[in-house]
Amino acid sequence: MAGITAKEKARRALDLAVEKKALDATVLEIGKVSLIADYFLIMSGGSQRHVQSLADFILEDFKKAQVKLLNQAGHREGRWVLLDYGDLVVHIFQEEERKFYNLERLWGNAPKVDKWD
């Protein structure tokens, strides 16, 4: 998986999130409105443990595939975990934090990915 496109990373991370029962997983094509990344994957977990297990599942899969993690934050607390892969940033929230920060509204001008080509 090393050397794959941002779109392929986003799709793979979304598939992993769905497999691990993430709640309300959403992909935003953030690169259309910002230089931060090409894609944001935003999801919720039902508890601290669920948030951490979602992060661990993605981290493990991407590590095996040699996709380089640039930074991560929030894993120990498990309320909002951020996984930065450069062109893909994964946000895993507990539901309360997701509602509070409301990244979908904050980045409301970024197109939501509903279909993959």
C-alpha positions in Angstrom: 0.0 0.0 0.0 3.0 2.3 0.2 2.9 4.8 -2.7 -0.8 4.8 -2.9 -2.9 7.8 -3.6 -4.6 9.9 -1.0 -8.0 8.7 -2.4 -7.0 5.1 -2.0 -5.8 5.7 1.6 -9.1 7.5 2.4 -11.1 4.6 0.9 -9.1 2.0 2.7 -9.4 3.8 6.1 -13.1 4.2 5.5 -13.4 0.4 4.8 -11.5 -0.3 8.0 -13.7 2.1 10.0 -16.8 0.4 8.7 -15.4 -3.0 9.5 -14.7 -2.0 13.1 -18.3 -0.6 13.5 -17.4 3.2 13.4 -20.4 5.4 13.8 -21.3 7.9 11.1 -18.1 7.7 9.1 -17.8 10.6 6.7 -15.1 11.5 4.1 -14.6 15.1 3.2 -12.5 16.1 0.1 -10.7 18.8 2.1 -8.1 19.4 -0.6 -10.8 21.2 -2.6 -10.8 24.0 0.0 -7.6 23.8 1.9 -3.9 22.8 1.7 -4.1 20.9 5.1 -4.7 17.5 3.4 -6.6 16.0 0.5 -9.1 14.1 2.6 -10.5 14.1 6.1 -12.1 10.9 7.4 -14.3 11.8 10.4 -16.0 9.1 12.5 -17.3 8.4 16.0 -16.8 5.6 18.4 -19.3 4.7 21.1 -16.8 4.9 24.0 -13.2 5.6 24.8 -12.3 2.0 24.2 -14.1 2.0 20.8 -12.3 5.2 19.7 -9.0 3.7 20.7 -9.7 0.4 19.0 -10.7 2.2 15.8 -7.4 4.1 15.8 -5.4 1.0 16.6 -7.1 -0.9 13.7 -6.2 1.7 11.2 -2.7 2.3 12.6 -1.9 -1.4 12.4 -3.3 -1.9 8.9 -1.5 1.1 7.5 1.8 0.2 9.3 1.7 -3.3 7.7 1.1 -1.6 4.4 4.1 0.8 5.0 1.9 3.9 4.9 3.9 6.5 6.9 2.2 8.1 9.9 3.3 11.7 10.3 1.7 12.4 13.6 -0.9 11.2 16.0 -2.6 12.8 19.0 -5.2 12.0 21.6 -4.9 8.2 21.7 -4.4 7.9 25.5 -7.4 10.0 26.3 -9.6 8.4 23.6 -11.9 11.3 23.2 -10.6 12.7 19.9 -7.8 10.7 18.2 -6.1 12.3 15.2 -4.0 10.3 12.8 -2.1 12.4 10.3 -1.0 10.6 7.1 -0.2 13.9 5.3 -2.7 13.7 2.5 -5.2 11.9 4.7 -6.2 13.0 8.2 -8.3 10.7 10.3 -10.4 12.1 13.1 -12.0 9.6 15.5 -14.3 11.2 18.1 -16.4 10.2 21.0 -19.9 11.5 20.0 -20.0 14.4 22.5 -16.7 15.8 21.2 -17.7 15.3 17.6 -20.9 17.4 18.2 -18.9 20.0 20.0 -16.2 20.5 17.4 -18.5 19.8 14.5 -15.8 19.5 11.8 -18.4 18.8 9.1 -19.8 22.3 9.8 -16.4 24.0 10.2 -15.3 22.5 6.8 -18.8 22.7 5.3 -17.5 24.0 2.0 -15.5 20.8 1.5 -17.4 18.3 -0.7 -18.5 15.1 1.0 -17.4 12.0 -0.8 -20.6 9.9 -1.3 -19.3 7.7 -4.2 -15.9 6.5 -5.2 -14.9 6.5 -8.9 
